[in-house]
Amino acid sequence: MTTSAHDPETKIRMANLLTAGAEAERQLLKSERKAEKRLAEAKARLADDEARLLRAQQRLERSHESVAAVEATLREVQERRAAGPNQGQD
């Protein structure tokens, strides 16, 4: 028995294969769209996190500067105390 493309059973099998292939392609496209959406969301979160990190780094730098200024003031006061009271202050 020879199978031809005009055989009804062959046509049905071909149609089923085409349908299955189209469905598989549709699922792949759907998965790709979901992955693209997740990537966009992850990039947005990354940008937000980077902005927050930058702000935190700037706050940290200001804190370091503040501590350094207060330490300098403390050293200055300690040096004046170590030098003793001024003789000219009566």
C-alpha positions in Angstrom: 0.0 0.0 0.0 1.4 3.4 -1.1 0.9 6.5 0.9 0.3 9.7 -1.1 -0.2 13.3 -0.1 -3.7 13.0 -1.5 -4.6 10.1 0.8 -7.2 11.4 3.4 -5.4 9.7 6.3 -2.1 11.4 5.2 -3.8 14.7 4.9 -5.2 14.4 8.4 -1.8 13.4 9.8 -0.2 16.4 8.0 -2.9 18.7 9.4 -2.4 17.4 12.9 1.4 17.8 12.6 0.9 21.4 11.3 -1.5 22.1 14.1 0.9 20.7 16.7 3.8 22.7 15.2 1.7 25.9 15.3 0.7 25.2 18.9 4.3 24.6 19.9 5.4 27.8 18.2 2.6 29.7 20.0 3.7 28.3 23.3 7.3 29.3 22.6 6.2 32.8 21.7 4.2 33.0 24.9 7.1 31.9 26.9 9.4 34.3 25.2 7.0 37.2 25.9 6.8 36.2 29.6 10.6 36.0 29.7 10.9 39.5 28.1 8.4 40.9 30.6 10.4 39.4 33.5 13.6 40.8 32.1 12.1 44.3 31.8 10.8 44.0 35.4 14.2 42.9 36.6 15.9 45.7 34.8 13.5 48.2 36.4 14.2 46.8 39.9 17.9 47.0 39.2 17.6 50.6 38.2 15.6 51.3 41.4 18.1 49.5 43.5 21.0 51.3 41.9 19.4 54.6 42.6 18.7 53.7 46.2 22.3 52.5 46.5 23.6 55.8 45.2 21.5 57.7 47.7 22.7 55.5 50.5 26.3 55.9 49.4 25.8 59.7 49.4 24.3 59.6 52.9 27.2 57.5 54.0 29.7 59.9 52.6 27.9 62.8 54.4 28.0 60.8 57.6 31.7 60.2 57.2 32.3 63.9 56.6 30.2 64.8 59.7 32.1 62.4 61.9 35.4 63.7 60.6 34.3 67.3 61.3 33.2 66.4 64.9 36.4 64.4 65.5 38.5 67.5 64.4 36.5 69.7 66.7 37.0 67.2 69.6 40.8 67.1 68.9 40.9 70.9 68.9 39.0 71.2 72.2 41.2 68.5 73.7 44.4 70.3 72.6 43.1 73.6 74.1 42.3 71.8 77.4 45.8 70.2 77.3 47.4 73.6 76.8 45.6 74.8 79.9 43.7 78.0 80.6 44.8 81.2 79.0 46.7 83.5 81.3 45.1 86.6 79.6 41.5 85.6 80.7 41.0 87.4 84.1 
